[in-house]
Amino acid sequence: MKTGIIVYIVGENAIKKGLDIEAEVRKQQPRADRIELVAKNEGHFDISDAWWSLTAKGMQQILCIAGEITAAGRLHLKDRVLRLCG
């Protein structure tokens, strides 16, 4: 079963140039086949847009995780994972 993950960025810190969000997520969630980002100035506009993109790419299970960019510029994923479909 293909798994897609939506990372919803919360908080005030901006995503620093050079931060590879996909690599950071794969370290913490290795079962992801595809990753979509929802953030203020990058990625998708909202969760439903990212969900549609993953569905169109054939993902049968879609998870949503809130993430926060720390002051040091790293991605910290929250503990709670929401299963959106599948």
TANOR-V990114 format. One record per run of one state. SS is the DSSP state (~ for helix, > for strand, _ for the rest). FROM is the first residue (numbers start at 1). LEN is the number of residues. If there is no record, write none. Layout:
# TANOR-V990114
ss=(SS SS)
from=(FROM FROM)
len=(LEN LEN)
This chain:
# TANOR-V990114
ss=(_ > _ ~ _ > _ > _ ~ _ > _ > _)
from=(1 3 11 21 29 34 39 43 45 47 57 61 70 75 86)
len=(2 8 10 8 5 5 4 2 2 10 4 9 5 11 1)
